Amino acid sequence: MAQTIELDFSKAVDYHYDRFPPAQLDYSVLVHQVISASTALARYDQMMKNMHNSEILLAPLRSQEAVISSRMEGTISTIDEILKYEADLENENNTHSARSDVIETYLYQRSLRSAQKALADGQPLSAFLIRSAHQQLLSWGRGAQKTPGEYKTEQNYLADRNKKNILFVPISPERLSEGMEKLFEYLQNDKSPPLIKAAVSHVEFEALHPFKDGNGRIGRMLITLLLWNSGVISSPHFYISGYLEENKDQYIDAMRNVSQSDDWTSWIAFFLDAVEAQAIKNLEIAESIKQLYEEMKGKFSELLSSRYSLNALDFVFTNPVFRNSKFTASSQIPKATAQRFSSVLQDAGLLVVREESSGRKAALLAFEPLLELVRV
């Protein structure tokens, strides 16, 4: 007979009914943080603008975000696994040939890209877009049984790591539609500075916890989409999960205090600190990638002695783990030249063979200098 676990609600905080949006905020506390966070974010965004091919930075940063945001929910994978899965996905029509954690992390990345494309194509940031992103996020694996794309119909809870102590009771299913309507009305009509608006919207979404599963990942995705939609960043590629994971207890406590004590100001202060710190860290990563790119530009030119050397360089930066067949087919380099490049770069130690070729499957190669910079 299965043992029944007694849930402890003694530390639980209930959703802040009828107290959204916040009645007042202490801007005297927040104004300097808004300026600091905005400045750090602008410096990071300028770096992205200055890259001749921003995808060189975005590909590894997206992979980082997918791994970290998923890891916060207990889904454990590595950048190397995600990149290998993507490499195989393009060459094999087999979407399920990996650990479920790897596939779930890949689905987060795909869901984020899809939502970004929808906004770029003119779709509004709406409940429909969020539900579509959720449907993609849980389209396969463990999440497929948790009503992807549909709002919850039963009360859900946020518990501690042992799943015994309930820490937070989100809005009830009966009030959820009303709560989501208020959230999107706030997004459309509120005149607060964009960073404050993003902070308030994120914590409100997490407090509503509208889905049976995947709320944390969708909520962190929403931050990126909000900042881009409001024009704070010029492309939808600022990711904050690294800071939130490193400060997870403070992150959870600050969100709970919004409902427990109506303390929106302290939550926003934490969020602004997170944006500033993550922007500085992302800029450091971006600068290190750019520095590596400039260093490798000279090496590739010297080793390959070809007008296609820059094509090869851009390819390995945007596809740091790849099947050799893709390099010869998709790099816009003549096939014989691409094959020579692959051999030369392997001999120079810049490309590492992860898997030897076998039968119809091409060798799996990795551009190790870039991976060393972005592993988390």
VOPAGU-2260 file (C-alpha; in pm, 1 decimal, decimal comma):
REM VOPAGU-2260
SITE   aa  ch    i         X         Y         Z
SITE  MET   A    0       0,0       0,0       0,0
SITE  ALA   A    1     136,8     343,4     -99,4
SITE  GLN   A    2     230,8     565,3     192,8
SITE  THR   A    3      40,6     894,0     217,6
SITE  ILE   A    4     262,8    1197,8     269,7
SITE  GLU   A    5     121,0    1455,5     508,9
SITE  LEU   A    6     166,2    1804,8     367,5
SITE  ASP   A    7     259,0    2080,8     611,8
SITE  PHE   A    8      84,9    2413,0     538,4
SITE  SER   A    9     215,6    2590,0     851,3
SITE  LYS   A   10     467,8    2796,6     647,4
SITE  ALA   A   11     242,7    2849,3     347,2
SITE  VAL   A   12     176,1    3196,0     209,0
SITE  ASP   A   13    -146,4    3252,8      13,6
SITE  TYR   A   14    -183,8    3447,7    -309,0
SITE  HIS   A   15    -240,8    3823,7    -264,9
SITE  TYR   A   16    -606,0    3841,8    -367,5
SITE  ASP   A   17    -726,7    4186,6    -483,2
SITE  ARG   A   18    -382,3    4345,5    -427,3
SITE  PHE   A   19    -257,0    4350,8    -784,5
SITE  PRO   A   20    -131,9    4572,2    -932,7
SITE  PRO   A   21      55,3    4722,8    -636,1
SITE  ALA   A   22    -111,4    5030,2    -491,5
SITE  GLN   A   23     218,3    5213,1    -440,5
SITE  LEU   A   24     592,2    5163,9    -474,1
SITE  ASP   A   25     875,9    5345,1    -299,7
SITE  TYR   A   26    1047,9    5499,4    -600,4
SITE  SER   A   27    1299,8    5677,4    -378,2
SITE  VAL   A   28    1445,1    5332,8    -304,3
SITE  LEU   A   29    1427,8    5211,9    -664,3
SITE  VAL   A   30    1530,2    5505,9    -883,4
SITE  HIS   A   31    1908,2    5457,9    -856,4
SITE  GLN   A   32    1875,2    5084,1    -911,9
SITE  VAL   A   33    1663,5    5141,6   -1222,0
SITE  ILE   A   34    1937,8    5366,0   -1363,5
SITE  SER   A   35    2217,3    5119,4   -1277,2
SITE  ALA   A   36    2031,4    4820,5   -1418,2
SITE  SER   A   37    1932,2    5010,5   -1733,7
SITE  THR   A   38    2292,8    5122,6   -1790,2
SITE  ALA   A   39    2431,2    4769,9   -1751,2
SITE  LEU   A   40    2163,3    4630,6   -1980,6
SITE  ALA   A   41    2232,9    4898,7   -2243,0
SITE  ARG   A   42    2604,7    4813,6   -2245,3
SITE  TYR   A   43    2525,2    4446,6   -2300,3
SITE  ASP   A   44    2274,8    4529,7   -2573,1
SITE  GLN   A   45    2528,0    4753,7   -2749,4
SITE  MET   A   46    2775,9    4467,6   -2756,6
SITE  MET   A   47    2514,3    4256,0   -2932,6
SITE  LYS   A   48    2450,8    4530,5   -3187,1
SITE  ASN   A   49    2821,1    4563,6   -3263,5
SITE  MET   A   50    2870,3    4199,0   -3358,5
SITE  HIS   A   51    2870,2    4144,8   -3735,1
SITE  ASN   A   52    2687,2    3816,8   -3667,9
SITE  SER   A   53    2508,4    3831,4   -3332,9
SITE  GLU   A   54    2414,1    3463,2   -3360,3
SITE  ILE   A   55    2777,8    3393,4   -3267,3
SITE  LEU   A   56    2687,9    3515,3   -2918,3
SITE  LEU   A   57    2325,0    3412,3   -2908,6
SITE  ALA   A   58    2363,3    3042,0   -2980,1
SITE  PRO   A   59    2573,7    2963,6   -2670,1
SITE  LEU   A   60    2382,3    3209,6   -2448,6
SITE  ARG   A   61    2047,9    3052,0   -2544,3
SITE  SER   A   62    2188,3    2710,6   -2459,9
SITE  GLN   A   63    2310,0    2840,9   -2123,2
SITE  GLU   A   64    1968,0    2982,9   -2041,8
SITE  ALA   A   65    1786,7    2664,4   -2138,5
SITE  VAL   A   66    2014,8    2451,2   -1921,6
SITE  ILE   A   67    2001,4    2680,6   -1615,6
SITE  SER   A   68    1629,6    2763,1   -1625,4
SITE  SER   A   69    1543,4    2395,0   -1665,0
SITE  ARG   A   70    1789,4    2299,3   -1391,3
SITE  MET   A   71    1605,1    2528,0   -1149,2
SITE  GLU   A   72    1304,5    2297,7   -1194,3
SITE  GLY   A   73    1506,7    1981,0   -1138,9
SITE  THR   A   74    1572,3    1900,6   -1506,3
SITE  ILE   A   75    1944,2    1825,4   -1525,3
SITE  SER   A   76    2134,2    1843,2   -1853,7
SITE  THR   A   77    2451,4    1998,9   -1993,2
SITE  ILE   A   78    2522,6    2232,4   -2280,6
SITE  ASP   A   79    2722,5    1955,3   -2446,8
SITE  GLU   A   80    2421,3    1720,8   -2433,6
SITE  ILE   A   81    2185,9    1985,5   -2572,7
SITE  LEU   A   82    2417,8    2072,9   -2859,5
SITE  LYS   A   83    2471,3    1705,6   -2945,0
SITE  TYR   A   84    2095,6    1647,7   -2941,7
SITE  GLU   A   85    2044,8    1942,5   -3178,0
SITE  ALA   A   86    2318,3    1813,7   -3407,4
SITE  ASP   A   87    2155,3    1471,6   -3425,0
SITE  LEU   A   88    1806,3    1614,5   -3458,1
SITE  GLU   A   89    1899,8    1773,9   -3789,2
SITE  ASN   A   90    2048,6    1452,8   -3925,2
SITE  GLU   A   91    1807,4    1193,2   -3784,3
SITE  ASN   A   92    1431,0    1212,9   -3780,9
SITE  ASN   A   93    1438,0    1078,3   -3427,4
SITE  THR   A   94    1336,4    1338,7   -3171,4
SITE  HIS   A   95    1335,0    1098,5   -2877,7
SITE  SER   A   96    1686,7     950,2   -2893,8
SITE  ALA   A   97    1812,7    1115,7   -2574,9
SITE  ARG   A   98    1749,8    1135,8   -2201,4
SITE  SER   A   99    1416,2    1295,0   -2115,9
SITE  ASP   A  100    1594,7    1577,1   -1927,1
SITE  VAL   A  101    1787,9    1665,2   -2241,4
SITE  ILE   A  102    1474,3    1670,6   -2454,4
SITE  GLU   A  103    1289,4    1885,7   -2199,9
SITE  THR   A  104    1573,7    2137,2   -2198,0
SITE  TYR   A  105    1578,8    2140,8   -2577,6
SITE  LEU   A  106    1202,1    2201,2   -2577,5
SITE  TYR   A  107    1254,7    2505,5   -2352,7
SITE  GLN   A  108    1500,2    2646,0   -2605,0
SITE  ARG   A  109    1264,6    2573,9   -2895,5
SITE  SER   A  110     968,2    2724,5   -2711,9
SITE  LEU   A  111    1165,0    3042,4   -2640,6
SITE  ARG   A  112    1272,3    3076,6   -3004,4
SITE  SER   A  113     914,5    3021,2   -3120,9
SITE  ALA   A  114     777,3    3289,5   -2887,3
SITE  GLN   A  115    1047,3    3531,4   -3001,3
SITE  LYS   A  116     957,6    3467,8   -3365,6
SITE  ALA   A  117     586,8    3518,6   -3293,2
SITE  LEU   A  118     656,0    3861,9   -3144,2
SITE  ALA   A  119     890,0    3948,7   -3432,0
SITE  ASP   A  120     610,0    3856,1   -3673,6
SITE  GLY   A  121     376,6    4103,0   -3505,8
SITE  GLN   A  122     183,9    3889,3   -3257,9
SITE  PRO   A  123     101,2    4074,7   -2934,6
SITE  LEU   A  124     234,7    3956,0   -2601,1
SITE  SER   A  125     -88,3    3787,1   -2499,6
SITE  ALA   A  126    -237,8    3494,6   -2313,8
SITE  PHE   A  127    -254,0    3309,8   -2645,2
SITE  LEU   A  128     120,7    3351,4   -2702,0
SITE  ILE   A  129     202,2    3234,4   -2348,7
SITE  ARG   A  130     -23,4    2931,0   -2378,1
SITE  SER   A  131     131,6    2846,0   -2714,9
SITE  ALA   A  132     479,2    2865,1   -2560,8
SITE  HIS   A  133     365,3    2639,5   -2278,2
SITE  GLN   A  134     216,4    2389,6   -2522,0
SITE  GLN   A  135     551,8    2363,8   -2699,4
SITE  LEU   A  136     745,0    2346,4   -2373,8
SITE  LEU   A  137     552,7    2039,2   -2255,9
SITE  SER   A  138     492,9    1882,5   -2595,2
SITE  TRP   A  139     692,1    1567,6   -2519,0
SITE  GLY   A  140     824,9    1375,5   -2219,6
SITE  ARG   A  141     705,6    1401,1   -1861,2
SITE  GLY   A  142     530,2    1730,8   -1924,5
SITE  ALA   A  143     309,3    1590,3   -2199,4
SITE  GLN   A  144      82,4    1442,1   -1932,5
SITE  LYS   A  145      38,0    1780,0   -1760,4
SITE  THR   A  146    -211,9    1951,1   -1992,5
SITE  PRO   A  147      26,8    2151,5   -2213,3
SITE  GLY   A  148    -115,6    2486,7   -2320,9
SITE  GLU   A  149    -411,5    2463,7   -2080,9
SITE  TYR   A  150    -468,5    2651,9   -1757,5
SITE  LYS   A  151    -486,1    2457,2   -1433,1
SITE  THR   A  152    -821,3    2322,7   -1315,8
SITE  GLU   A  153    -700,7    2207,5    -973,3
SITE  GLN   A  154    -525,9    2400,3    -697,3
SITE  ASN   A  155    -148,2    2377,2    -722,3
SITE  TYR   A  156     118,9    2448,3    -462,2
SITE  LEU   A  157     484,7    2539,3    -433,0
SITE  ALA   A  158     664,9    2310,2    -191,2
SITE  ASP   A  159    1015,5    2279,6     -48,3
SITE  ARG   A  160    1274,8    2045,2    -195,5
SITE  ASN   A  161    1140,4    1748,9      -0,4
SITE  LYS   A  162     786,9    1818,7    -129,7
SITE  LYS   A  163     651,0    1809,7     226,3
SITE  ASN   A  164     631,6    2174,0     338,2
SITE  ILE   A  165     401,1    2393,2     129,7
SITE  LEU   A  166     562,1    2734,9      85,7
SITE  PHE   A  167     308,4    2909,6    -135,3
SITE  VAL   A  168     -53,7    2861,8    -243,9
SITE  PRO   A  169    -111,1    3028,6    -584,5
SITE  ILE   A  170    -438,8    3178,3    -699,4
SITE  SER   A  171    -729,4    2935,4    -707,8
SITE  PRO   A  172    -839,1    2792,2   -1044,9
SITE  GLU   A  173   -1175,7    2968,6   -1002,3
SITE  ARG   A  174   -1005,9    3311,2    -992,8
SITE  LEU   A  175    -731,4    3236,2   -1246,0
SITE  SER   A  176    -899,1    3378,0   -1558,9
SITE  GLU   A  177    -968,4    3702,2   -1374,5
SITE  GLY   A  178    -606,4    3713,1   -1255,4
SITE  MET   A  179    -462,3    3655,2   -1603,1
SITE  GLU   A  180    -688,1    3923,9   -1748,8
SITE  LYS   A  181    -560,1    4170,8   -1489,5
SITE  LEU   A  182    -201,7    4076,1   -1566,3
SITE  PHE   A  183    -234,0    4137,4   -1940,2
SITE  GLU   A  184    -433,4    4455,5   -1881,0
SITE  TYR   A  185    -142,1    4574,8   -1665,6
SITE  LEU   A  186     106,9    4480,6   -1938,9
SITE  GLN   A  187     -87,0    4677,1   -2199,5
SITE  ASN   A  188    -181,9    4986,8   -2002,8
SITE  ASP   A  189      52,3    5050,8   -1711,7
SITE  LYS   A  190     296,8    5341,5   -1756,2
SITE  SER   A  191     566,6    5225,2   -1513,9
SITE  PRO   A  192     931,8    5213,5   -1631,8
SITE  PRO   A  193     983,3    4892,8   -1832,4
SITE  LEU   A  194    1219,9    4727,0   -1583,0
SITE  ILE   A  195     976,0    4782,7   -1297,4
SITE  LYS   A  196     692,4    4659,6   -1515,0
SITE  ALA   A  197     889,5    4345,0   -1597,2
SITE  ALA   A  198     960,2    4284,2   -1227,5
SITE  VAL   A  199     594,1    4324,1   -1128,3
SITE  SER   A  200     471,2    4110,6   -1418,5
SITE  HIS   A  201     714,5    3827,4   -1347,8
SITE  VAL   A  202     625,9    3793,3    -981,7
SITE  GLU   A  203     255,4    3818,4   -1059,9
SITE  PHE   A  204     278,4    3542,8   -1319,9
SITE  GLU   A  205     463,7    3319,6   -1073,3
SITE  ALA   A  206     205,2    3393,3    -804,3
SITE  LEU   A  207     -79,4    3307,4   -1041,0
SITE  HIS   A  208     103,6    2985,1   -1137,1
SITE  PRO   A  209    -148,4    2931,3   -1415,0
SITE  PHE   A  210     -30,0    2593,7   -1541,3
SITE  LYS   A  211      -6,4    2248,9   -1390,1
SITE  ASP   A  212     367,6    2240,7   -1465,5
SITE  GLY   A  213     634,0    2456,3   -1633,6
SITE  ASN   A  214     537,7    2786,5   -1466,2
SITE  GLY   A  215     890,7    2876,3   -1357,4
SITE  ARG   A  216    1037,6    2826,4   -1703,7
SITE  ILE   A  217     758,4    3020,4   -1875,9
SITE  GLY   A  218     781,8    3295,6   -1613,8
SITE  ARG   A  219    1155,2    3343,8   -1670,7
SITE  MET   A  220    1100,4    3333,2   -2045,7
SITE  LEU   A  221     843,8    3610,1   -1999,4
SITE  ILE   A  222    1114,9    3841,4   -1860,0
SITE  THR   A  223    1311,1    3829,1   -2185,8
SITE  LEU   A  224     999,3    3878,0   -2396,5
SITE  LEU   A  225     882,0    4174,4   -2184,9
SITE  LEU   A  226    1215,3    4356,0   -2200,5
SITE  TRP   A  227    1232,4    4312,4   -2576,7
SITE  ASN   A  228     867,8    4400,0   -2633,4
SITE  SER   A  229     913,5    4724,8   -2439,1
SITE  GLY   A  230    1225,6    4824,2   -2633,8
SITE  VAL   A  231    1469,8    4799,6   -2343,9
SITE  ILE   A  232    1675,2    4551,8   -2545,0
SITE  SER   A  233    1700,7    4555,8   -2923,4
SITE  SER   A  234    1677,3    4177,6   -2962,9
SITE  PRO   A  235    1508,7    3919,2   -2738,2
SITE  HIS   A  236    1826,5    3773,4   -2597,7
SITE  PHE   A  237    1884,9    3878,8   -2238,2
SITE  TYR   A  238    1866,4    3584,9   -1998,8
SITE  ILE   A  239    1851,7    3610,9   -1621,6
SITE  SER   A  240    1823,8    3255,4   -1489,7
SITE  GLY   A  241    2193,1    3234,8   -1395,5
SITE  TYR   A  242    2157,0    3498,1   -1123,0
SITE  LEU   A  243    1822,7    3361,4   -1006,2
SITE  GLU   A  244    1968,3    3012,6    -967,3
SITE  GLU   A  245    2270,7    3140,1    -774,3
SITE  ASN   A  246    2037,8    3333,6    -541,3
SITE  LYS   A  247    1743,9    3094,5    -545,8
SITE  ASP   A  248    1651,1    3117,7    -176,1
SITE  GLN   A  249    1651,1    3498,3    -185,2
SITE  TYR   A  250    1455,2    3488,0    -511,4
SITE  ILE   A  251    1183,4    3267,7    -360,3
SITE  ASP   A  252    1168,6    3463,9     -33,5
SITE  ALA   A  253    1137,3    3798,4    -214,5
SITE  MET   A  254     848,4    3665,7    -423,3
SITE  ARG   A  255     670,8    3517,1    -120,9
SITE  ASN   A  256     701,7    3848,4      65,2
SITE  VAL   A  257     496,6    4018,3    -205,6
SITE  SER   A  258     197,1    3807,6    -106,5
SITE  GLN   A  259     279,6    3780,1     263,1
SITE  SER   A  260     364,9    4144,4     338,7
SITE  ASP   A  261     258,6    4336,6      28,1
SITE  ASP   A  262     629,8    4414,2     -13,2
SITE  TRP   A  263     651,5    4482,5    -384,8
SITE  THR   A  264     934,6    4733,6    -346,3
SITE  SER   A  265    1182,6    4484,5    -197,4
SITE  TRP   A  266    1100,0    4232,1    -469,3
SITE  ILE   A  267    1158,6    4492,6    -741,6
SITE  ALA   A  268    1488,2    4593,7    -575,9
SITE  PHE   A  269    1598,6    4229,0    -586,9
SITE  PHE   A  270    1491,7    4199,7    -950,0
SITE  LEU   A  271    1682,5    4514,2   -1050,8
SITE  ASP   A  272    1994,3    4382,7    -875,7
SITE  ALA   A  273    1948,9    4059,7   -1071,0
SITE  VAL   A  274    1920,0    4241,3   -1404,3
SITE  GLU   A  275    2229,0    4452,9   -1336,4
SITE  ALA   A  276    2443,5    4161,5   -1214,6
SITE  GLN   A  277    2334,4    3932,9   -1497,9
SITE  ALA   A  278    2388,4    4203,9   -1760,6
SITE  ILE   A  279    2744,1    4255,5   -1633,7
SITE  LYS   A  280    2810,9    3881,8   -1634,5
SITE  ASN   A  281    2654,8    3833,3   -1979,4
SITE  LEU   A  282    2867,9    4118,5   -2109,8
SITE  GLU   A  283    3180,0    3949,6   -1972,9
SITE  ILE   A  284    3082,8    3624,8   -2145,7
SITE  ALA   A  285    3001,0    3811,0   -2467,5
SITE  GLU   A  286    3335,0    3992,8   -2458,9
SITE  SER   A  287    3523,0    3668,7   -2401,1
SITE  ILE   A  288    3340,8    3509,8   -2695,4
SITE  LYS   A  289    3416,3    3813,1   -2912,2
SITE  GLN   A  290    3782,8    3802,7   -2808,8
SITE  LEU   A  291    3798,6    3432,7   -2894,2
SITE  TYR   A  292    3632,1    3504,5   -3228,0
SITE  GLU   A  293    3892,0    3768,7   -3317,6
SITE  GLU   A  294    4174,4    3535,9   -3210,3
SITE  MET   A  295    4033,0    3248,6   -3414,4
SITE  LYS   A  296    3979,1    3469,6   -3719,2
SITE  GLY   A  297    4356,2    3496,2   -3758,4
SITE  LYS   A  298    4414,4    3126,9   -3687,2
SITE  PHE   A  299    4149,8    3006,6   -3932,1
SITE  SER   A  300    4282,2    3239,2   -4200,8
SITE  GLU   A  301    4637,0    3113,4   -4151,8
SITE  LEU   A  302    4544,7    2744,0   -4130,6
SITE  LEU   A  303    4286,9    2731,6   -4406,9
SITE  SER   A  304    4436,0    2982,6   -4653,8
SITE  SER   A  305    4100,9    3030,8   -4824,1
SITE  ARG   A  306    3842,0    3297,4   -4890,3
SITE  TYR   A  307    3599,1    3061,4   -4715,7
SITE  SER   A  308    3784,1    3071,8   -4383,0
SITE  LEU   A  309    3535,4    3321,7   -4233,9
SITE  ASN   A  310    3244,1    3096,7   -4337,6
SITE  ALA   A  311    3406,7    2810,1   -4149,0
SITE  LEU   A  312    3469,6    3029,2   -3845,3
SITE  ASP   A  313    3110,5    3153,9   -3828,8
SITE  PHE   A  314    2980,6    2801,0   -3872,0
SITE  VAL   A  315    3169,1    2653,2   -3573,9
SITE  PHE   A  316    3077,1    2947,6   -3352,0
SITE  THR   A  317    2706,3    2906,7   -3424,4
SITE  ASN   A  318    2726,4    2524,1   -3427,7
SITE  PRO   A  319    2992,7    2437,0   -3168,0
SITE  VAL   A  320    2885,0    2070,3   -3172,8
SITE  PHE   A  321    2795,9    1931,9   -3515,4
SITE  ARG   A  322    2796,8    1632,8   -3745,9
SITE  ASN   A  323    3062,5    1661,0   -4012,9
SITE  SER   A  324    2796,8    1605,7   -4279,0
SITE  LYS   A  325    2626,2    1931,4   -4180,1
SITE  PHE   A  326    2952,4    2121,6   -4210,0
SITE  THR   A  327    3002,9    1997,3   -4563,9
SITE  ALA   A  328    2636,2    2051,6   -4658,5
SITE  SER   A  329    2533,4    2372,5   -4480,5
SITE  SER   A  330    2837,5    2595,6   -4435,2
SITE  GLN   A  331    2815,2    2750,8   -4785,6
SITE  ILE   A  332    3161,4    2613,6   -4854,7
SITE  PRO   A  333    3229,7    2385,1   -5154,2
SITE  LYS   A  334    3209,8    2024,8   -5035,1
SITE  ALA   A  335    3569,3    1928,6   -5113,4
SITE  THR   A  336    3696,1    2246,2   -4947,6
SITE  ALA   A  337    3480,9    2185,0   -4638,8
SITE  GLN   A  338    3617,7    1832,5   -4607,8
SITE  ARG   A  339    3973,1    1968,7   -4623,2
SITE  PHE   A  340    3889,6    2235,1   -4364,5
SITE  SER   A  341    3754,0    1971,9   -4126,8
SITE  SER   A  342    4071,7    1766,2   -4147,2
SITE  VAL   A  343    4300,1    2068,5   -4105,2
SITE  LEU   A  344    4108,3    2199,9   -3801,9
SITE  GLN   A  345    4112,5    1855,2   -3639,9
SITE  ASP   A  346    4487,3    1826,1   -3695,6
SITE  ALA   A  347    4531,5    2168,0   -3533,9
SITE  GLY   A  348    4331,6    2057,7   -3228,1
SITE  LEU   A  349    4058,9    2318,6   -3279,2
SITE  LEU   A  350    3796,6    2057,8   -3363,8
SITE  VAL   A  351    3773,4    1754,1   -3136,4
SITE  VAL   A  352    3615,1    1427,6   -3249,9
SITE  ARG   A  353    3341,9    1330,8   -3002,7
SITE  GLU   A  354    3218,4    1033,0   -3203,9
SITE  GLU   A  355    3390,7     866,2   -3497,3
SITE  SER   A  356    3194,0     819,5   -3817,1
SITE  SER   A  357    3000,4     494,3   -3829,2
SITE  GLY   A  358    2808,3     360,0   -4124,7
SITE  ARG   A  359    2589,6     638,1   -4259,2
SITE  LYS   A  360    2640,1     852,7   -3949,9
SITE  ALA   A  361    2905,8    1122,7   -3990,2
SITE  ALA   A  362    3158,9    1201,3   -3719,5
SITE  LEU   A  363    3046,5    1426,6   -3433,5
SITE  LEU   A  364    3283,1    1720,2   -3390,2
SITE  ALA   A  365    3311,1    1987,1   -3119,7
SITE  PHE   A  366    3468,2    2333,5   -3126,3
SITE  GLU   A  367    3619,6    2302,1   -2780,7
SITE  PRO   A  368    3762,4    2658,0   -2736,9
SITE  LEU   A  369    3408,3    2803,0   -2738,6
SITE  LEU   A  370    3255,5    2528,4   -2523,9
SITE  GLU   A  371    3513,6    2594,6   -2253,6
SITE  LEU   A  372    3379,9    2950,8   -2223,8
SITE  VAL   A  373    3009,9    2872,3   -2197,2
SITE  ARG   A  374    2976,0    2552,1   -1996,0
SITE  VAL   A  375    2768,9    2597,5   -1677,7
